[in-house]
């Protein structure tokens, strides 16, 4: 007797999406189901190496059966199959597959965007409902004495019942939807269409994908000789895929089209990759690696649920889907695989983590990827810019990670825009354009050139004609702090510390003037909020009246970034208020001080608030600031 169960809520949402919304690329259902079958065989093969209870068949295969009369298509594998619990967990719910992220991402997207997300996500079994009005799954696991039948129309419920005397593995039968004026489903039971789809999406599946196909052969006479001009139709089992893993071919025999096709089929992407890297190493350590840099980042690349890593094979036998030890964190977006004959087939995750061969392979693959990126930057600049726009922040995290352990490896891949350059430039190109007298590589944080140029701290820099790098990402200033210098030239923020731009005579004049105005500056500091550590005469302002700078160490941009983190600790940058002694505002404040004006403190606080706003820092008490400004306007209007 069949047991009737309800789909989980998220499964219902995805099923509805499959059935009613997405028909743009229905043919992916076959790719998904064949990939699932291949995964099931991989798992069976792997477990058979370590578990005597699992017997390997004479041959692994994926069989496609077509019943044109009943309009049914079946996908059959002799892989691991499913127990009752696995059947419920795998087909009755998608909660463990990142479904929430998938459904949130696809919500309110247009057809093209939705299709891209589906490709990244891999909708697996559920894609069957794009073409089928009812799906039946017959399955048996070697760990279960019983087999089971799963049946559903993909609406509210599904049925499960016990089966007897069925072989190990899984058979998925699709009862195709009825044709309508808008949609036809007949192609999915047509021999030519199925062969085309297998070739397009699943040609490199390592196991034979077979189907009974019709062939026209010459008729034979009684002696067994061909009868000239007479033919008959027969049915024969034919293998539809090439099966030769692309990475085991000679590099010279692999076309770019084949590499791109393999990538799209293997990693469920609808776009060609940005580039591919083929590595074949023979010697003390033998391995083949085929890795890809995608054009677009996976939709969940920066979520906690995203798993980095390369697929791992040993002599062509699948070992692990996501071997995280093969990639550093900053290259988490890389997709691909490694196949090494120097790894034991029964290697465990625990042994893998301590495996020296894996460490060596990982280090070499990383260097090859960096070398490829350097080559793109040198010879295919536009392609590198496309890469950097998408994944540049990952390289920056690679520089910052582990206290700059890999800064020398990555520093030449960093590119920035600047106030004098609309296009990106490398740090080397910045140095080549520097005037001889310039001592530092200057930078400032901001989203646009106009925003940086408007900063008061830019006054003297602009007068000198020096270029300034524009930092646009939250991580940028942390990267500069870790790198400290490039090619013996130190990095310096325009709004942090001393810019060292004045001559000795100019420095002397500022020093003497500071001593002369000491009492005024101390009074101004006293009138400031306690968070202001000092008030000084500026060595960087020429036209602007005031600016706020920080001491060396934590910058204002770093403070802003840390303030948005969930950490309870919220460190503050050291605030130093700089005044332009040549500006009229300086003279006006000094007169108020000399006259012992009762509003001197209010003027000081307004000045500080103005500096905060220029820096994009929040006011502690906006209402008090507004009141002081109002009172000032009223007072001025009386004169």
RALINKA-V133941 format. One record per residue. N is the residue number from 1. PHI is phi in degrees with one decimal (999 if undefined). PSI is psi as a letter, one per 30 degrees, with the letter a starting at -180 (* if undefined). D_FIRST is the distance of its C-alpha to the first C-alpha in Angstrom with 2 decimals. Layout:
((N:PHI:PSI:D_FIRST) (N:PHI:PSI:D_FIRST))
//
This chain:
((1:999:k:0.00) (2:-74.3:k:3.78) (3:-97.2:k:6.58) (4:-103.5:k:9.62) (5:-129.4:l:12.98) (6:-96.0:k:16.56) (7:-67.0:l:19.11) (8:-66.4:l:22.15) (9:-55.5:e:25.24) (10:-66.2:e:27.16) (11:-63.4:e:24.37) (12:-61.1:e:24.30) (13:-64.0:e:28.08) (14:-68.9:e:28.08) (15:-60.6:e:25.44) (16:-61.1:e:27.60) (17:-63.7:e:30.58) (18:-61.6:e:29.12) (19:-76.3:e:28.02) (20:-108.1:f:31.02) (21:-111.8:e:33.94) (22:-113.6:j:34.51) (23:-122.7:g:35.08) (24:-59.6:e:38.41) (25:-136.9:i:37.23) (26:-61.9:f:33.76) (27:-64.1:f:34.39) (28:-65.8:f:33.90) (29:-57.9:e:30.11) (30:-68.8:e:30.67) (31:-57.7:e:32.97) (32:-62.8:e:30.50) (33:-71.5:e:27.60) (34:-68.1:e:30.05) (35:-62.1:e:31.51) (36:-61.5:e:28.15) (37:-64.0:e:27.64) (38:-62.6:e:31.18) (39:-61.5:e:30.63) (40:-64.6:e:27.59) (41:-70.7:e:29.88) (42:-53.7:e:32.69) (43:-65.8:e:30.66) (44:-61.2:e:29.52) (45:-62.4:e:33.15) (46:-62.6:e:34.54) (47:-66.6:e:32.30) (48:-66.6:f:33.01) (49:-74.6:f:36.66) (50:-120.9:f:36.22) (51:-122.5:j:33.08) (52:-65.7:f:33.41) (53:-70.9:f:29.68) (54:-100.9:j:29.17) (55:-97.3:k:30.49) (56:-79.4:k:31.96) (57:-72.8:l:31.27) (58:-59.0:e:34.35) (59:-154.5:k:34.18) (60:-83.4:k:32.28) (61:-158.7:l:31.54) (62:-117.8:k:29.80) (63:-112.3:k:28.89) (64:-106.8:k:28.69) (65:-119.6:k:27.23) (66:-118.9:k:28.17) (67:-120.3:j:26.90) (68:-68.7:e:29.53) (69:-65.4:e:28.43) (70:-89.1:f:24.93) (71:58.4:h:26.46) (72:-125.3:k:24.25) (73:-130.2:k:25.46) (74:-119.5:k:23.79) (75:-118.7:j:25.15) (76:-121.6:k:24.40) (77:-132.9:l:25.84) (78:-107.6:h:26.03) (79:-91.0:b:26.46) (80:-75.1:f:24.98) (81:67.7:a:21.38) (82:-136.8:k:19.30) (83:-79.7:l:17.59) (84:-59.5:e:14.74) (85:-63.6:e:17.61) (86:-65.7:e:19.62) (87:-62.7:e:16.99) (88:-67.1:e:16.75) (89:-70.8:e:20.54) (90:-85.5:e:21.56) (91:-105.0:f:19.54) (92:-84.3:f:18.51) (93:-151.6:l:22.15) (94:-117.6:g:25.59) (95:-60.4:f:27.45) (96:-91.1:g:28.71) (97:-107.2:g:30.10) (98:76.1:g:32.91) (99:-63.6:e:31.13) (100:-60.1:e:33.40) (101:-61.6:e:36.46) (102:-58.5:e:35.10) (103:-68.8:e:34.30) (104:-65.6:e:37.60) (105:-69.3:e:39.53) (106:-81.9:f:38.12) (107:-62.0:k:38.59) (108:63.8:g:41.47) (109:-92.6:l:42.25) (110:-78.0:l:43.41) (111:-58.0:e:41.58) (112:-65.8:e:43.70) (113:-64.6:e:43.41) (114:-61.5:e:39.66) (115:-63.3:e:39.34) (116:-62.5:e:41.45) (117:-67.0:e:39.35) (118:-60.1:e:36.13) (119:-60.1:e:37.87) (120:-71.7:e:38.88) (121:-81.8:e:35.52) (122:77.8:j:33.24) (123:-83.6:f:30.16) (124:54.9:b:28.09) (125:-54.0:e:24.52) (126:-65.5:f:24.94) (127:-65.0:f:27.67) (128:-57.3:e:25.18) (129:-75.4:f:24.67) (130:-70.0:f:28.38) (131:-123.5:f:27.88) (132:-112.1:k:24.20) (133:-86.7:f:22.46) (134:-149.9:k:19.04) (135:-124.3:k:18.38) (136:-118.6:k:15.84) (137:-124.8:j:16.22) (138:-105.8:k:15.32) (139:-148.0:k:16.82) (140:-144.8:k:17.68) (141:-100.5:k:20.32) (142:-64.5:f:22.82) (143:-92.2:g:22.24) (144:-133.9:k:18.61) (145:-76.4:f:17.49) (146:-108.2:l:14.09) (147:-103.5:l:13.65) (148:-140.3:l:11.52) (149:-114.7:k:11.03) (150:-106.9:k:12.40) (151:-138.0:k:12.90) (152:-157.8:l:15.38) (153:-98.7:g:18.28) (154:72.6:h:20.21) (155:-111.4:d:20.78) (156:-111.9:e:19.22) (157:-130.6:l:15.62) (158:-141.7:l:13.39) (159:-112.9:k:9.72) (160:-132.8:k:8.70) (161:-139.1:l:6.23) (162:-76.4:k:7.85) (163:-128.2:l:10.25) (164:-115.6:k:12.85) (165:57.0:h:16.50) (166:-117.3:l:17.20) (167:-72.4:l:20.62) (168:-65.6:k:21.56) (169:122.6:a:22.14) (170:-139.8:k:20.62) (171:-125.4:j:20.25) (172:-106.3:k:20.36) (173:-113.4:k:20.25) (174:-104.3:k:22.01) (175:-92.2:j:21.88) (176:-64.5:l:25.39) (177:-66.9:l:26.62) (178:-73.4:k:28.66) (179:-69.6:l:32.38) (180:-133.8:l:34.60) (181:-62.9:e:38.37) (182:-86.2:e:38.32) (183:-133.1:k:35.79) (184:-123.7:k:34.94) (185:-117.4:g:32.16) (186:-63.5:f:33.15) (187:-61.0:f:35.04) (188:-81.4:g:31.92) (189:-122.2:g:31.21) (190:-93.6:k:34.92) (191:-56.5:e:36.09) (192:-64.3:e:39.28) (193:-69.5:e:37.63) (194:-65.7:e:35.06) (195:-61.9:e:37.93) (196:-63.7:e:39.98) (197:-67.2:e:37.37) (198:-64.1:e:36.80) (199:-65.1:e:40.56) (200:-70.1:e:41.08) (201:-106.1:f:38.53) (202:-129.7:g:37.33) (203:-63.5:f:40.27) (204:-98.2:g:40.89) (205:-57.5:k:37.39) (206:-74.3:f:38.25) (207:-109.7:k:35.66) (208:-64.5:k:35.88) (209:-103.4:j:33.94) (210:-118.6:l:33.66) (211:-154.8:k:32.93) (212:-75.6:k:33.78) (213:-123.0:l:36.79) (214:-86.2:k:39.08) (215:-135.5:k:42.62) (216:-97.3:j:45.69) (217:-125.1:l:47.54) (218:-62.9:k:50.68) (219:-72.9:l:50.36) (220:-108.3:k:51.76) (221:-87.5:a:54.27) (222:-64.0:f:54.32) (223:-87.9:f:56.11) (224:88.4:g:53.50) (225:-93.0:l:55.75) (226:-65.0:k:54.82) (227:-90.2:j:55.78) (228:-61.0:k:57.76) (229:81.4:f:56.34) (230:-115.8:k:53.19) (231:-130.4:l:49.73) (232:-139.3:l:46.11) (233:-91.4:k:42.79) (234:-128.5:l:40.59) (235:-108.5:k:37.49) (236:-137.0:k:37.84) (237:-78.1:k:35.94) (238:-127.9:k:37.99) (239:-83.4:k:38.04) (240:-92.0:f:38.36) (241:-114.1:l:39.59) (242:-74.8:e:42.76) (243:72.6:f:41.08) (244:-70.2:j:44.46) (245:-56.3:k:44.27) (246:-58.3:e:46.96) (247:-74.5:f:48.44) (248:-96.0:g:49.21) (249:-83.5:l:51.40) (250:-67.7:k:55.12) (251:-57.0:e:56.04) (252:-67.1:f:58.46) (253:-94.7:g:55.72) (254:-104.8:k:53.48) (255:-87.5:l:54.22) (256:-62.1:e:53.82) (257:-62.2:e:51.45) (258:-65.9:e:49.20) (259:-60.7:e:49.38) (260:-67.7:e:48.47) (261:-64.2:e:45.63) (262:-61.3:e:44.16) (263:-58.8:e:44.52) (264:-66.2:e:42.74) (265:-71.5:e:39.85) (266:-77.1:e:39.57) (267:-115.8:g:40.09) (268:54.0:h:38.60) (269:-113.6:k:41.93) (270:-98.7:f:43.25) (271:-115.7:l:46.84) (272:-63.3:l:48.90) (273:-70.0:l:49.83) (274:-64.1:e:53.29) (275:-164.7:l:54.17) (276:-126.0:l:52.87) (277:-133.3:j:54.35) (278:-106.4:k:54.05) (279:-125.8:k:55.23) (280:-130.1:j:55.76) (281:-112.6:k:57.48) (282:-127.3:k:58.73) (283:155.3:b:60.82) (284:-62.8:e:60.37) (285:-128.5:k:57.02) (286:-111.6:k:54.99) (287:-165.9:l:52.43) (288:-122.6:k:51.49) (289:-130.3:k:50.56) (290:-130.2:j:49.59) (291:-124.2:l:49.60) (292:-129.2:k:49.64) (293:-104.5:j:51.13) (294:-68.9:l:49.06) (295:-78.0:e:50.86) (296:-120.3:k:48.82) (297:-74.9:k:47.50) (298:-54.0:k:43.71) (299:-60.7:f:42.82) (300:-111.1:g:41.88) (301:-54.7:e:44.68) (302:-103.2:g:46.24) (303:-92.2:l:43.15) (304:-66.1:f:42.11) (305:-85.0:f:38.82) (306:-72.8:k:40.63) (307:-109.8:k:40.74) (308:-82.5:l:43.81) (309:130.0:l:44.19) (310:-106.2:k:44.35) (311:-67.3:k:41.80) (312:-120.4:k:42.93) (313:-124.1:l:42.88) (314:-126.7:j:44.55) (315:54.8:h:45.79) (316:84.6:f:43.28) (317:-97.0:k:40.31) (318:-64.0:k:38.51) (319:-113.6:e:39.07) (320:-150.4:k:38.62) (321:-80.0:e:37.81) (322:-126.8:i:40.18) (323:-88.6:j:43.09) (324:-68.3:f:45.03) (325:-72.1:f:47.93) (326:-88.8:f:48.92) (327:-135.3:k:49.94) (328:-72.1:l:52.14) (329:-58.2:e:50.86) (330:-71.3:f:53.28) (331:-106.1:g:51.80) (332:-61.8:f:48.21) (333:-78.7:f:47.96) (334:-68.3:k:48.55) (335:-119.5:l:45.71) (336:154.0:a:45.69) (337:-150.6:l:45.26) (338:-132.1:k:47.22) (339:-126.1:j:46.97) (340:-128.8:k:49.08) (341:-82.7:f:49.58) (342:-92.7:g:51.18) (343:-106.9:k:47.98) (344:-67.4:k:45.90) (345:-64.3:f:42.38) (346:-99.2:g:40.89) (347:-63.9:k:42.80) (348:-99.2:l:41.18) (349:-62.1:e:41.63) (350:-66.6:e:43.96) (351:-67.2:e:46.15) (352:-58.7:e:46.06) (353:-65.0:f:47.66) (354:-107.9:g:50.61) (355:-82.2:k:50.92) (356:-67.4:e:54.43) (357:-62.4:e:53.43) (358:-62.6:e:51.02) (359:-61.3:e:53.85) (360:-66.3:e:56.22) (361:-61.5:e:53.84) (362:-60.0:e:53.09) (363:-63.4:e:56.83) (364:-71.3:e:57.64) (365:-62.3:e:54.87) (366:-58.8:e:56.09) (367:-64.1:e:59.66) (368:-65.8:e:58.63) (369:-65.4:e:56.86) (370:-62.7:e:59.95) (371:-61.8:e:62.18) (372:-64.0:e:60.20) (373:-65.2:e:60.54) (374:-62.1:e:64.25) (375:-66.2:e:64.57) (376:-62.2:e:62.86) (377:-61.9:e:65.19) (378:-79.3:e:68.21) (379:-112.6:f:67.43) (380:-134.1:i:64.68) (381:-57.0:e:65.56) (382:-61.1:e:63.52) (383:-67.3:e:60.35) (384:-66.3:e:61.08) (385:-61.6:e:61.68) (386:-61.7:e:58.28) (387:-62.1:e:56.77) (388:-67.3:e:58.78) (389:-60.5:e:57.89) (390:-91.3:e:54.22) (391:-121.2:g:54.41) (392:-58.1:e:57.97) (393:-63.0:f:56.90) (394:-66.7:e:54.89) (395:-63.6:e:58.10) (396:-64.2:e:59.90) (397:-64.9:e:57.36) (398:-64.7:e:57.94) (399:-66.5:e:61.68) (400:-75.1:e:61.17) (401:-62.1:k:58.55) (402:52.7:h:59.80) (403:57.8:h:63.24) (404:80.1:g:64.03) (405:-56.4:e:63.20) (406:-113.2:g:62.60) (407:-64.1:e:65.08) (408:-69.8:f:67.37) (409:-70.4:e:64.54) (410:-108.1:f:63.46) (411:-59.8:e:66.60) (412:-78.4:f:67.69) (413:-94.4:f:64.40) (414:-78.7:k:64.94) (415:-132.9:k:66.30) (416:-140.9:l:67.54) (417:-88.5:l:69.19) (418:-141.2:l:72.60) (419:-71.7:f:75.09) (420:-107.7:f:77.16) (421:-129.0:k:74.35) (422:-77.7:e:71.78) (423:-90.5:l:69.92) (424:-66.6:l:68.35) (425:-139.0:k:70.66) (426:-80.8:l:70.19) (427:-64.2:e:72.04) (428:-64.7:e:74.29) (429:-66.3:e:75.16) (430:-62.0:e:75.95) (431:-63.5:e:78.37) (432:-63.6:f:80.01) (433:-92.9:f:80.84) (434:-70.0:k:82.15) (435:-63.3:l:85.87) (436:-60.2:e:87.71) (437:-77.7:f:88.60) (438:-73.6:k:84.99) (439:-96.3:f:83.84) (440:-124.1:l:80.20) (441:-95.8:j:77.00) (442:-88.6:k:76.50) (443:-144.8:l:73.17) (444:-149.7:k:71.89) (445:-92.4:k:68.48) (446:175.6:l:67.64) (447:-87.6:f:65.48) (448:-137.4:l:68.35) (449:-62.0:e:71.84) (450:-61.2:e:73.26) (451:-64.1:e:71.76) (452:-68.4:e:73.34) (453:-62.1:f:76.69) (454:-79.6:f:76.87) (455:-66.6:k:76.69) (456:-61.1:f:80.09) (457:-65.3:f:79.67) (458:-83.7:f:80.10) (459:-49.1:d:83.74) (460:-72.1:e:85.54) (461:-59.2:e:82.94) (462:-63.5:e:83.52) (463:-61.2:e:87.26) (464:-77.7:f:87.02) (465:78.8:g:84.90) (466:-83.1:l:82.25) (467:-87.4:l:78.67) (468:-132.8:k:75.77) (469:-71.1:k:72.17) (470:-99.5:j:69.62) (471:-95.4:k:66.68) (472:-111.3:f:63.64) (473:-101.6:l:60.76) (474:-57.4:e:60.22) (475:-78.7:f:60.38) (476:-56.8:e:63.71) (477:-68.4:e:66.14) (478:-64.3:e:64.28) (479:-62.5:e:64.63) (480:-61.8:e:68.36) (481:-63.7:e:68.77) (482:-74.9:e:67.14) (483:-69.5:e:68.99) (484:67.6:e:72.36) (485:-154.7:l:74.17) (486:-136.4:k:73.94) (487:50.3:h:76.56) (488:69.8:g:78.75) (489:-105.3:k:78.68) (490:-77.5:k:77.23) (491:-83.7:k:74.88) (492:-144.3:k:76.22) (493:-77.9:k:74.69) (494:-72.9:f:77.06) (495:-120.9:h:76.23) (496:-147.8:k:76.25) (497:68.2:a:79.26) (498:-91.5:k:82.58) (499:-80.3:f:82.62) (500:56.0:h:85.91) (501:-106.7:f:87.28) (502:-90.1:l:90.71) (503:-73.6:l:93.92) (504:-62.4:e:95.84) (505:-65.3:e:98.25) (506:-66.2:e:95.47) (507:-60.3:e:93.75) (508:-64.5:e:97.08) (509:-62.7:e:97.64) (510:-63.1:e:94.18) (511:-63.5:e:94.87) (512:-65.7:e:98.27) (513:-66.6:e:96.94) (514:-61.4:e:94.12) (515:-67.1:e:96.76) (516:-66.1:e:98.87) (517:-99.2:g:95.96) (518:-55.9:e:94.59) (519:-64.2:e:95.12) (520:-66.0:e:93.51) (521:-65.2:e:90.44) (522:-67.1:e:90.07) (523:-65.9:e:90.34) (524:-65.9:e:87.72) (525:-63.0:e:85.38) (526:-62.3:e:86.04) (527:-79.8:f:85.09) (528:-79.5:l:81.79) (529:-58.5:l:78.47) (530:-64.5:f:78.11) (531:-70.9:f:75.48) (532:-81.5:j:78.31) (533:-81.2:f:79.74) (534:-162.5:l:82.83) (535:-124.3:k:84.84) (536:-135.8:l:86.83) (537:-79.0:k:88.82) (538:-80.6:k:86.73) (539:-105.7:g:87.50) (540:-123.7:f:85.06) (541:-87.2:k:85.75) (542:-123.6:e:88.41) (543:-120.4:e:87.61) (544:-77.9:k:84.77) (545:-79.4:e:85.78) (546:-154.3:l:83.08) (547:-154.2:l:79.97) (548:-112.4:k:77.63) (549:-127.4:l:77.01) (550:-114.9:l:75.31) (551:-75.3:l:76.71) (552:-59.3:k:75.50) (553:116.1:b:71.99) (554:-72.4:k:69.38) (555:-95.5:l:69.78) (556:-65.7:e:68.90) (557:-65.3:e:66.09) (558:-66.7:e:64.62) (559:-60.9:e:64.98) (560:-60.0:e:63.07) (561:-64.0:e:60.22) (562:-65.2:e:59.96) (563:-64.1:f:60.11) (564:-90.6:f:56.78) (565:-82.4:l:55.02) (566:-71.8:f:53.01) (567:-62.0:k:55.48) (568:-69.5:f:57.50) (569:-82.6:k:60.68) (570:-125.7:i:62.45) (571:-65.1:k:65.62) (572:-114.5:k:68.36) (573:-72.0:k:70.72) (574:-69.2:k:74.39) (575:-96.2:k:75.95) (576:-124.4:k:79.47) (577:-91.9:k:81.18) (578:-108.9:k:83.62) (579:-114.4:k:86.47) (580:-88.8:j:88.54) (581:-68.0:f:92.17) (582:-93.9:f:93.44) (583:-90.6:k:91.38) (584:-60.7:e:92.84) (585:-62.9:e:90.03) (586:-61.5:e:91.27) (587:-63.9:e:94.76) (588:-63.9:e:93.49) (589:-65.3:e:91.55) (590:-64.5:e:94.52) (591:-63.7:e:96.78) (592:-61.1:e:94.41) (593:-64.0:e:94.55) (594:-63.8:e:98.36) (595:-79.4:f:98.66) (596:54.9:h:96.34) (597:-62.4:k:94.30) (598:-67.2:f:92.03) (599:-94.8:g:89.17) (600:-56.3:e:89.33) (601:-64.1:e:86.12) (602:-63.4:e:84.25) (603:-61.3:e:85.50) (604:-63.2:e:84.35) (605:-69.0:e:80.84) (606:-63.2:e:80.65) (607:-60.3:e:81.73) (608:-64.9:e:78.99) (609:-61.7:e:76.35) (610:-60.7:e:77.59) (611:-64.7:e:77.14) (612:-61.8:e:73.59) (613:-62.9:e:72.64) (614:-60.9:e:74.12) (615:-82.0:f:71.92) (616:75.2:g:68.80) (617:-96.9:k:68.52) (618:-73.2:k:67.52) (619:-82.6:k:70.18) (620:-66.7:e:69.82) (621:-138.0:i:71.15) (622:-59.4:e:71.19) (623:-65.8:e:72.59) (624:-63.0:e:75.57) (625:-61.5:e:76.21) (626:-63.5:e:76.22) (627:-63.0:e:78.61) (628:-63.8:e:81.01) (629:-64.8:e:81.02) (630:-62.0:e:81.72) (631:-61.9:e:84.58) (632:-63.0:e:86.01) (633:-64.4:e:86.01) (634:-64.0:e:87.68) (635:-64.6:e:90.29) (636:-64.3:e:91.03) (637:-66.1:f:91.39) (638:-80.5:f:94.27) (639:-82.3:*:96.44))
//
